[in-house]
Amino acid sequence: MKNLSRVRYEKSGHVARITMNRPDALNAMDLCMHEELGEIWDDFEADDDMWVALLTGEGSRAFSVGQDLKELAAREEAGLAAPSTFGSRGKPGWPRLTERFDLAKPVVAKVRGYALGGGFELALACDIVVASQDATFALPEARLGLVAGAGGVFRLTRQLPWKTAMGHLLTGRPMDAQRAYTLGLVNEVAPAEELDDRTESWVADLVRCAPLSVRAIKEAATASAGLSLESAFATHYPWEQRRMHSADATEGPRAFAEKREPKWQAC
């Protein structure tokens, strides 16, 4: 990895910690940040020693407020910004996290403060979300002449009841952390001073599990979402094939029988 100016990336204990690091701009994502994040997700996917990613934003004010609209306005003024729609193909950082549909490793979001626009879309693309009580989620694109093109339109309508999702998409109305938890968009809400510990508890639970089992479960759940139950059972899942024939598949039962902690090899 080259030196990064917009994102902090640390790896230890099977966990990749990814921090969007523009607190003065509420961690707004400019083109440089998207490029750096793209390199980081590539590295995370390729590193077999990394089992879990933890994504967050620097500071207490925002997880991320999404696209850097000041940069966008400047690029439009200079005639450099092409019309945009759904997805990021052809743009820096593609495929972004919101379009890495085959990413089998779990991603945890730790959300403090604002998660707006693309920031909310990042959280929607994560597998587990832990939010502070002061977190605010919204997709305000309709108020800005834009659309939630990084998956917000598609994921919110899949993760919420239709009218609830459409109410937020069409008006840009925000929701607080407790509302997001009640709707099932957030796994846990914590006081700000406990957010780190509560998030690390989820990360530790993921690392404690067999990594190939976690990937097989995520892959099967994601790939089968649009299938009938019969088709879901009959579908071939590559990560499940790897898990079935792995050393870890025998290590788990053996460790249980021997009353000891399993030693996962991820192979």
RODO-36304 format. One record per residue (C-alpha): residue in one letter; x, y, z. Coordinates in steps of 0.1 Angstrom, whole numbers, plus 5000, padded with zeros to 4 digits. Example, Ala and Ser with C-alpha at 12.3 -4.5 7.8 and 13.67 -1.06 7.14 Angstrom:
// RODO-36304
A512349555078;S513749895071;
// end
This chain:
// RODO-36304
M500050005000;K501250354992;N501050645016;L497450735021;S496151095027;R492451035032;V492150705049;R493950535078;Y494450165073;E495749935100;K495949555102;S496249345133;G494849025148;H492948925117;V491149265117;A491549535090;R490649875105;I489650135079;T489050495090;M487850765067;N490151045078;R488751385068;P487151505100;D487251875091;A485051785061;L482851545081;N484651265063;A483151355030;M484351125002;D486251304974;L487751134944;C491051084962;M489350904991;H487450684968;E490750584951;E492350504984;L489350314996;G489450104964;E493050004970;I492249925006;W489349694998;D491449524971;D494149464998;F491649345024;E490049095000;A493448954989;D495048915024;D494148575037;D495148675072;M492448945073;W489148795084;V487149105093;A487049465083;L485949745107;L484950065089;T484550405106;G485050775104;E487550985122;G486251215149;S482951245168;R480851455143;A480451215114;F480850865101;S480651025066;V478351275050;G478851115017;Q480051264984;D482151574987;L479651814971;K482052104971;E484451914950;L481551804927;A480352164923;A483952274915;R484352004889;E480952084873;E481952454871;A485152354854;G483352124830;L485051814844;A482151624859;A480151394837;P476551324845;S476351044871;T473750774878;F473750444896;G477150284903;S480750394901;R482050204871;G484650414853;K485250634884;P488050624910;G487850344935;W485550114914;P484349874924;R483550054957;L482349874987;T478749934977;E479449734945;R481649454958;F478749204956;D481048904959;L482949024990;A482548725014;K484448865043;P482349045069;V482449425073;V481449605105;A480549965105;K481050185136;V478850495132;R479250805152;G477451125142;Y476151185107;A475850895082;L474351085052;G474151005015;G477050795005;G477950755042;F474650585049;E475050385017;L478350255030;A476650145063;L473849975043;A476449775025;C478049655057;D477049335075;I476949465111;V476349825121;V476949955156;A475850315161;S476250575189;Q473050725203;D473951055186;A474050895151;T471851025123;F471150845091;A469651005059;L469650985022;P469051355013;E469851324976;A466251414964;R466751754981;L469951804961;G468751704926;L470551374929;V469751004935;A471150764961;G473150604933;A475650404955;G472950154964;G470750354987;V467650324964;F468149954960;R469349844995;L466950055016;T463949914998;R465249565004;Q466149625041;L463049815051;P459249775044;W458549945011;K456550255023;T459050315051;A461950305027;M460150525001;G459250775027;H462950835036;L464150814999;L461551054985;T461851315012;G465351285025;R463951265061;P466551165086;M466250895112;D468050875146;A469950575158;Q467150435179;R464750455149;A467350285127;Y467650005154;T463949965156;L463749925118;G466549665118;L469149875100;V471449885131;N472549585152;E473249785184;V472950135197;A475450245224;P476250555244;A479050745227;E481550665254;E480750285250;L480750275212;D484350155209;D483949865234;R480549765220;T481949755184;E485049565195;S482749305211;W481149235177;V484549225160;A485848975186;D482848755181;L483448745144;V487148665148;R486248385173;C484248215145;A485747995118;P486548235090;L485548005062;S482247935079;V481648315082;R482348365045;A480248065034;I477348195054;K477648545040;E478048425005;A475048185007;A472748445024;T473648714998;A473548494967;S470248324977;A468348644986;G466448654953;L466048274950;S463148044960;L463947824990;E464147514968;S466647694944;A468647824974;F469247474986;A470247354951;T472647634944;H476447584943;Y478347824967;P482147834962;W482947934997;E480847655011;Q482747414989;R485947535004;R484547515040;M483247165035;H486647035025;S488747245049;A490747155079;D488647395100;A485547185092;T487046905113;E488847125138;G485647275152;P483946945162;R487346805174;A487947115196;F484447085211;A484946715219;E488346795235;K486947085255;R489347345241;E489247655219;P489547575182;K492647685162;W491347805129;Q493647785099;A491247935073;C492047645050;
// end
